[in-house]
Amino acid sequence: MKIPEYKLLIDAKGLKKLNKEKWNDRLVPATLKVGDRDYSVNTGYRGAHTRKLKKKSFEVEFDKPEAFHDQKTIHLNAEYNDYSLLRSKLSFDLFSKLQVLTPKSEHIILTLNDLYKSIYLKLDSIDEYYLINNSLPEGGIFYAQNDDANFSLIRPDDYKPKRSLMDGYKRKFGSDEDDVALQVLIYKINTLKREDFVREANNLIDVEKYINWLCGVVCTQNFDAFIQNYALYRNRATGRFEVIPWDYDATWGRDINGRLMEYDYIPITGYNTLTARILDCPSLKEQYRERMDYILETIFTEQALEPEIRKHHQTLRPYVMEDSFQKTKLGYFDSEPEFILTYIRDRRAYLQEELTRLT
């Protein structure tokens, strides 16, 4: 099975600018070749710690969104510390099965000038075009850009009050009305009494979808996902918020640097203030318990996930052998499917045992 090839052409001046100012989010002009089409784009490095690595991730912004599947922006993720090249893809596919709004993802081959040729994961941007392409009502979109996005009134680093209820969030799309709605959400999460929270929660957030998202984060064990690595979408038709996952390479038994993360590192109760409020309500905790029990019996199992893992591994392997960055890591790449399957077995058993205590 072939995977698409993208060719990103950046002139010497632009590439020098990117490398000199790699922590700057400024974009430079470029050309993106896909198949027999050339697209005029602007591009730059994206991500946080990944900018320090030899293999960089890119943001690509099209001059004419209508020319490329009605997309304004796509993200090309390096996945450099994930020797399997599978963790993000497996995670996003899992969230889709859980009926959580998820960016569309696919592996591609990216050629950057004549410098290198490597496997990347292409992701749709979560923006107004994502709403259009997924037939979703117009609404506000916020990025959780740092760990202040913990649904709390308190900063997690020094436990001091936040300066603003918007701390941790950056509006990607929307209006002042959406900003107010987000502030109301944060305020009510932190101030409503339990009985009032139970009654009003589903008017603020789509509780069923939040629980689905929570199950996905707990299963994949994404440490940062509770307080960042997500987007918030406010559906103006319902007035409710939904969580959209983002950045899932540090999952399935590996941390942000690709090191082992023990299968029992993250508790079944997760983190963040909103999760704590939900699990403090007996009826909502029971909803979470029943949903997690179903997922552990049907979706998050070795039997269900192994064919998918093997298929992706076999598809990518010929390209890994030619990859400028991965070909020296072929042994790691070949051993990772078993590592991921072992993680699924151990994590699943741990969560099933913890479910018996979640009453």
Buried (B, 14 or more C-beta within 10 A) or exposed (E): EEBEBBBBBBEEEBBEBBEEEEEEEEBBEBBBBBEEEEBEBBBBBBBEEBBEEEBBBBBBBBEEBEEBEEBBBBBBBBBBBBBBBBBBBBBBBBBBBBEBBBBBBEBBBBBBEEEEBBBBBBBBBBBBBBBEBEEBEBBBBBBBBBBBBBBBBBBBEEEEEBEEBBBBBEBBBBBEEBBEBBBEBBEBBBEBEEEEBBEEBBEBBBBEBBBBBBBBBBBBBBBBBBBBBBBBBBBBEEEBBBBBBBBBBBBBBBBBEBEEBEBBEBEBBBBBBBBBBBBEBEEBBEBBBEBBBEBBEEBBBBEBBBEBBEEBBEEBEEBBEEBBBBEEBBEBBBEBBEBBBEBBEBBBEBBBEBBEEBE
